[in-house]
Amino acid sequence: MSTSNEGKARYLRLSSIGKRVILYHPVPEDTDVQVKALYESESTRKYIRALPAVWPLETVRANREKRTANPLNIDFAIYYNKSQDAGDGEEHPSNSQFAGLCNLTVNPLNSSAQAGIYIAGEYQSLHLASEALHALISHGFTKESDGGPGLHRIAFETAVDNVQMRGWLERTLEIEKEYVHREAWRDPKGWLDLVGYAILDHEWTGERDGSKGLETRLREKIQSKIKKAEQDGRN
């Protein structure tokens, strides 16, 4: 991840398929109140139970600034762009709504990254996660010569009882469980097993064996859901 001469994180704006979702890096300063609510929400803490129950605004701000200063943290704010008119400017559209966060934490030695996502509870029924993660993974596997980090491997880790996320990884993204780390996450009631998944660059593109890559399959599923939502009159 490159930075500008002034030491600020390079600005990135990624549009999803259908432009319903727009990702902004670095995370804008004006999201601190919404990020606080996201971290403290029941939907977030349901599966990341070691998170503090209360996040002071100063802590949210300091965390954002610390992560932004580290070029190995590629953090995006997720915006729901209902009008699907993203524009080309650096500011998020005035009619878009903050819907969550996603990120890549890069290990440059191994050209790999850990991916994560938080979607605010009120937006989870809109299936924004698939669009946000498609954009995030696509950026992760974009070659450095084309402005991306040029990753070879992107991993996901989630709680063993996070049925929703595990279902998305296994059925929607179509990747298999790679490992289980027993009692890896602290839990208020003890310890929680951690389940790991990973996707490789050639699996995403399908270029190694000439098959339909995971990117194409995920894109087709997203497009199908968008079309159905439009037919139902809700997007």
N, C-alpha and C positions, 0 to 999 in steps of 0.2 A: 504494500500500500504506500503510494508516494504521498509526500506532503509538499506544500508550496514553499517558496523561499521565505515566507514570513513565519514558518513553523506551524501554520494552521493545517488541519486535516483537509485534504483535497475534497472539494464538493462533488457529490455524486447524487444523481436523481435517476432512479430506475422505474420504468413503467411496466406494469404487469400486462398479461394478455387481456385485451379488452379495456385496458386503462382504468379499471375500477380501483386498482390499488397502485399507489405511488410510494416508493421508498426514498427517504432522504438521509444522506450522510454528510456531515455529522448530525446527530440528533439535535434539532433546534432548541435554543434556550427556552423558548416560550412553551415547551412541553412539560416543564418540571412538575407543575400541579397535576397534570394528567398522568405522568409517570408515577408520581406518588400514589395516586388513586389506583393505578394498575398494580403496583407492587403490593398494596395493602388489600386488594380485592380477594374475595373468597375464591373466585375462579382461578386466580394465579397461585394462591397459597394452598389450594387443594392438593396439588401434586409436588409442590416445592415447599414442603412444610417447615423447613429450617429457616425460611426467610423471616426476618423480623416482622412482627405484627404492625409496627408503627415505623414510618419513614419520615423523619423531619425533612422539610424542604431543603434545608442546608445540606443534609446528607445526600439527597437526590442530586442536588447541584454539584456537590463535590465529586460524587461518583461519576456523573456525566463528564465533568471536566477531566477527571483522571483517565477515564477510558478514551476520551477523544484525543488526549495528548499522546496516547500510545498507538502508533500506526499499525500495530498488530491486532488491534480491536477495530473491526469494521462494523460499527453499530448503525442501524437504520431505524428511523421512525417510520411507522406504517400509517399511511393516510388512506381513508376510504373516500374515493373521489366519485361520488354518485353521479355527477354530471358527465363523467368520462371525458372532460375537457381539461387536460393536464397543463397545457401551455408549455412554454419553453424556459420560463424564468426560474431563478433559484428559489424564490419564495413559494411555499405550498399554496395551491389555489385557495382563495378565500372561502369557497363553498365546500372544501374538503374537511374531513373530520379525523382527528387523531384516533387510531384504532389499535395501536400496539407498538411493539418493538421486535426486531429480529437482528441477528448478529452472526458474524464469523469471527472466531478467535483463532488467529493464524499461527501455525508452527512453521516458520520459513525453512528450517533445516530439512523437514520432510515434505515440504509443499502440501501440507495438510491443514485442516481447520476443524474446530468444533462449531457446530451450528446450533442456534437456539432461537426460540420465538415465544412471544407473549401476545395473545390477542385479548383485548378487553371483552368482558363477558357479554356486553350488549351487542357486539359485532360477530360473535361466534356462529350465529345461525346463518350468516351471510356467506360462509365458506371462503373468507378472505385468506385464510392460512395457506391454502393451496396456491393461490396466485402470488402471495408474498414469498413463499418458499421457492416457487418456480423462478421468480426473479432473482432471489438471493443465490440459489444454487447456480443458475446460469451465469451470474456475475462471478461467483467463486471459480468456475471453470473457464472463464474468459482468459485468454492468453495475456501475459504482461505486455506484449507488443500491441495489444488491442485495448489496453487500459485496465485490465483485470489483474487479480493476484496470481493467476496461472496455477491454480491448485491441482493436485493429482487426486486427493482424497478429501471428502467431507464426511464427518462423523456426527451422529446424533446420539445423545444419551437421555434417557428418561426413566422415571420411576416405574418399577415393575407393575404397579397397579394403575398406571396411566393408560387406560384402555383406549381412549380417544386418540392419543398421539401414536401409540403403538399400532393401532388400526390404520391410521393414515400412512405410516411408514410401510407397513406390510401389504396393505390392499391398494392404496392409492399410488404411492411411490413404487411399490412392488419390489422392495428389498427385504432381505431376510435378517433375522436376528443374528448378530455376530458373536456376542458374548454377554455374560451375566457377571457383574461384580457383586458378590454377596455382601450385604450390610455395608454398602459403600457411602450411603447418604445418611446423615444424622436426621433423626425423626423425633418429635416431641415424646413419642411413646417408645423410643428405642432406636432401631436402625432399619434402613430400607434397602432392598436390593435395587441395583441399577442395571438397566438393559441397554446394550449398545448396538448401533446400526451404522453402516457406512456405505457410501457410494463412491465409485471411482470415475475419473474423467471419461474413460473410454466406454463405461457402462452408460453414462449420461448421453454421450453422442452416438453410441453404437458403431463407432468407426473401426473398432478392432476386428469385429467379426461380420460387419456389414448388416447387422440386424437393426430392427427399429429400436432406437435408443430410448432410455427412460425419459429423456426430455420430450421426445415426440409423443410418447404414450401419455405422459402427464399433461402435456399441452392439449391433446385431444380430449381428455377427460374434463379439463377446465372449460374448454370451448363448448363441450356438450352441456355442462351445468349452466354456463352463461346463456346459452340458447334456450334452455328450458326455463330459466328464470325470466327471460324476456317474454317468452310465450305465456308464462303465468302472470306477467305484468308486475313482477317484483325483482328489482336488482339493486 
